[in-house]
Amino acid sequence: QVQPVESGGGLVQPGGSLRLSCAASTRDFRLLNMAWFRQAPGNQRELVASITRGGSTNYADSVKGRFTISRDNAKNTVSLQMNSLKPEDTAVYYCNTPQGVWSWGLGTQVTVSS
């Protein structure tokens, strides 16, 4: 069972940027569609961005134009560049397939606060 490892979170002021990274140890990575999710306290986990194995991307309306998902198949990683961060972006961020078929990792905490 694949368990992704997320990193790159932290505390940032509103308007700031962070880049998240996720590593997944599977030789089938290049064949998979991938996604970033987030979960804020008291809320359900929501899909933030996804990328197909061919590189097509899709974003939640709340992050469109601010977040960019990308992948590096040679390194089995998927990244999320987050710009113009807002306090409402505060959450634990996770990566997985869009269907969430893997075990969920520990995630990485993103806190946007002045």
C-alpha positions in Angstrom: 0.0 0.0 0.0 1.4 3.3 -1.1 1.6 6.0 1.6 2.6 9.4 0.3 4.9 11.8 2.2 4.0 15.5 2.1 6.3 18.4 3.0 6.8 22.1 2.7 4.1 23.5 4.9 4.6 26.3 7.4 3.4 29.6 8.8 3.1 32.4 6.2 1.5 35.8 6.2 -1.5 36.6 4.0 -0.3 37.3 0.5 2.7 35.0 0.9 3.7 31.9 -0.9 4.5 28.3 -0.1 5.5 25.3 -2.2 4.3 21.9 -1.1 5.9 18.6 -2.3 4.7 15.0 -2.1 6.7 11.9 -2.7 5.1 8.6 -3.5 7.0 5.3 -3.7 5.3 3.5 -6.5 6.8 2.5 -9.9 3.4 3.2 -11.4 3.5 6.9 -10.5 3.8 8.1 -14.1 0.5 6.2 -15.0 -1.5 7.8 -12.2 -3.6 10.9 -12.0 -2.6 12.8 -8.8 -4.3 15.4 -6.6 -3.8 17.7 -3.6 -6.5 17.8 -0.9 -6.8 19.9 2.2 -8.7 19.6 5.5 -9.4 22.5 7.8 -10.5 21.9 11.4 -14.2 21.0 11.5 -14.4 20.6 7.8 -14.4 17.7 5.4 -11.4 17.0 3.3 -11.7 18.7 -0.1 -10.0 18.3 -3.4 -7.9 21.4 -4.2 -6.1 20.5 -7.4 -5.5 17.6 -9.7 -3.2 16.7 -12.5 -3.6 13.8 -15.0 -0.8 11.5 -16.1 -0.7 13.6 -19.2 -0.3 16.9 -17.4 -3.8 18.4 -17.6 -4.7 20.3 -14.5 -7.9 21.2 -12.7 -8.5 23.4 -9.7 -11.2 24.2 -7.1 -12.7 27.6 -7.7 -11.4 28.8 -4.4 -7.7 28.4 -5.5 -8.0 29.0 -9.2 -5.4 31.5 -10.4 -3.4 31.3 -7.1 -2.3 27.6 -6.9 -0.4 25.6 -9.5 -0.1 21.8 -9.4 2.8 20.1 -11.2 4.5 16.7 -11.3 7.9 15.2 -11.9 7.6 11.6 -13.0 11.3 11.0 -12.8 11.3 11.8 -9.1 7.8 10.4 -8.3 6.8 13.8 -6.9 3.8 16.1 -7.2 4.0 19.7 -6.1 1.6 22.5 -5.3 2.8 26.1 -5.7 0.6 28.3 -3.6 0.7 32.1 -4.1 -1.4 35.0 -2.7 -2.3 32.8 0.3 -5.3 33.7 2.4 -6.3 32.9 5.9 -9.0 30.6 4.6 -6.2 28.5 3.0 -5.2 27.3 6.4 -5.5 23.5 6.6 -3.6 20.3 6.5 -2.7 19.5 3.0 -2.5 15.9 1.6 -1.7 14.3 -1.7 -3.3 11.2 -3.1 -4.9 9.9 -6.2 -8.1 11.9 -7.0 -10.1 8.9 -5.8 -8.1 8.7 -2.6 -7.2 5.1 -3.1 -3.9 5.2 -1.1 -3.5 5.4 2.6 -3.5 9.0 3.7 -0.2 10.4 4.8 0.4 12.7 7.7 -0.1 15.7 5.5 1.6 19.1 5.9 0.2 22.0 7.9 -0.3 25.3 6.2 -1.1 28.2 8.4 -1.8 31.6 6.9 -1.9 34.3 9.6 -0.5 37.7 10.4 
